[in-house]
Amino acid sequence: MKVIEPSTPNELKRYYELRWRVLRAPWNQPRGSEQDDQEHGSNHFMVVNSRQTAMGVGRLQFNTIGEAQIRYMAIDTEQQRRGIGTLLLNTLEDKAIELGATRIVLDAREHALGFYRKYGYRLEGPGHVLFNTIPHVKMSKTIE
Ligand SMILES: CC(C)(COP(=O)(O)OP(=O)(O)OC[C@H]1O[C@@H](n2cnc3c(N)ncnc32)[C@H](O)[C@@H]1OP(=O)(O)O)[C@@H](O)C(=O)NCCC(=O)NCCS
């Protein structure tokens, strides 16, 4: 298992496919709905196995010079709770720090709150409700 930054058309195809499959398909959202207008300026990471199969994906964007935001964390449903999310989160945080972040924010799906809390993210308050069904919470972590 290793983390790569998807860049070739094939890698990017597998990257967005997994994001769509985990975060959009279960709510009958069309392909393409997993992307937004900030893909180009963001940093993308993908965990792959020895056969180059995508197992987890996540994105880092900057909202201001010091504030990074983690978005679209998605681990293959069959591969959750095996440490892949932790590996990705560590990679995203390292990148955020390397690029000068002093604070990392995210909007967590409520059911994933415990995962981020375990790694030092503080609950800030309620967030948006996606597709009228998925409540989010706002969380943040200050970089020491
Ligand atoms: C939430 C998610 C990113 C976590 O990734 P993961 O690979 O399953 O997590 P890890 O195996 O690295 O978990 C590390 C620890 O975090 C905790 N944890 C993981 N998922 C958790 C959850 N949903 N709730 C509470 N704690 C959780 C566990 O304590 C786990 O330790 P354990 O191995 O002792 O159980 C992943 O489950 C996922 O993609 N879920 C579906 C999509 C989603 O909700 N994405 C987040 C959008 S904000």
The ligand as an ORCA input file, in Angstrom:
! r2SCAN-3c Opt
* xyz 0 1
  C     -14.321      8.101      7.824
  C     -13.225      7.418      7.019
  C     -12.480      8.436      6.159
  C     -12.220      6.762      8.023
  O     -11.222      6.048      7.303
  P     -10.815      4.566      7.737
  O      -9.767      4.082      6.834
  O     -12.056      3.729      7.833
  O     -10.252      4.856      9.194
  P      -9.023      4.168      9.957
  O      -9.057      2.690      9.757
  O      -7.769      4.863      9.612
  O      -9.470      4.496     11.447
  C      -8.595      4.896     12.434
  C      -9.354      5.020     13.726
  O     -10.343      6.041     13.614
  C     -11.527      5.628     14.269
  N     -12.629      5.668     13.310
  C     -12.614      5.336     11.998
  N     -13.812      5.570     11.431
  C     -14.592      6.029     12.427
  C     -15.935      6.466     12.463
  N     -16.710      6.474     11.383
  N     -16.420      6.888     13.665
  C     -15.653      6.885     14.778
  N     -14.349      6.510     14.772
  C     -13.844      6.088     13.625
  C     -11.336      4.283     14.805
  O     -11.045      4.455     16.196
  C     -10.120      3.749     14.114
  O      -9.375      3.045     14.990
  P      -9.613      1.457     15.165
  O      -8.823      0.854     14.048
  O      -9.049      1.213     16.508
  O     -11.068      1.182     15.051
  C     -13.786      6.274      6.146
  O     -14.445      5.341      6.947
  C     -14.731      6.715      5.039
  O     -14.293      7.037      3.942
  N     -16.055      6.702      5.293
  C     -17.066      6.931      4.286
  C     -17.002      8.300      3.653
  C     -16.919      9.399      4.652
  O     -17.700      9.493      5.575
  N     -15.909     10.251      4.462
  C     -15.671     11.351      5.339
  C     -16.390     12.532      4.809
  S     -16.114     13.863      5.934
*
